[in-house]
């Protein structure tokens, strides 16, 4: 095994070990996103409120995309850039 192969193997092991230590799965994370996004859109820090969610978002592309979309919507609403249609 070459040096590059060994480094790649260590990197892959680290990624899997880091994700296994993450106490939140996608379902648990998803249940919290709306509430947390409202607070973050208002200026709170996700890292300070719930670092485990932030860690999960760093590892999980699907949850991260949902998080980013939710934040964009909430920020647009609070800036008056998005309004709901009148019935």
N, C-alpha and C positions, 0 to 999 in steps of 0.2 A: 504494500500500500504506500503510495507516494504522500508527500507532505500535503499537497492540495487535497487529496482524498481524505486524509486524516482530519484536516481542518474543516472540510465540508461535513464530515461525520460528526465532529464536535458541535458544529453549528446546528445541525439537524437535531441532535440530542438535546441541545440547550432549548431549542424552540419547543420541542415536545415536553420537556421537563417544565418549562415555564408555563405552558398552557395547562398542564395537569395540576399545577399548584393553584391555578386560578379557581377560586371557590364558586364562581358563578358560571352557570351554563347559559346558553342563549335564551331559554325560557325565563330563567330568573332575571337575567339582564333586561329582557324585553318588558317584563312587568314593571320595571322601575323607570324606563326611559322617559315616558311622558312627564311624570312628576319632576324628575331631575332636569329635563330639558327646560321646563318652565323656570326653574330656579337659575339655571345657567344662563338662559336668555335674559334674565333679570340682573345678571352680574355675579352670581355665585360661582365658586370654583368647584368643578366636578372632583378634582383631585383632593380637595379638602373635605368635601361632603362624603364621597364614597370612592376611594382609590381603587377598590376591586372592580367597579364598573369601568373605570377608565382603563384599567389593565385589560379587561375583557375586550373593550372596544379596540384596543391596539392590536389584539390578536385575531379578532373576528371581523372579517370584511362585511358580512351581511348586517350585523348589528351596527357596525360603524356607519354604513350607508344609511340605515334607518335613522340613526342618531343625527347625522349631518342634515338629512332632509327635514327632520322634525325641528331642529334648531333654526334652519333657514326659514321655515314657515312661521315659527313663533317670533323670530326677529322681524320678519316682514310685517306681521300683524302689529307688533308693538310700534313699529316705525310708520304705520299707516299706509304701507305699500300694498297691503293685502286686505281686502274687505270681503265680507260675506254678502252674497246677493240678497236683496230684500225680497220677501215673499208677498 
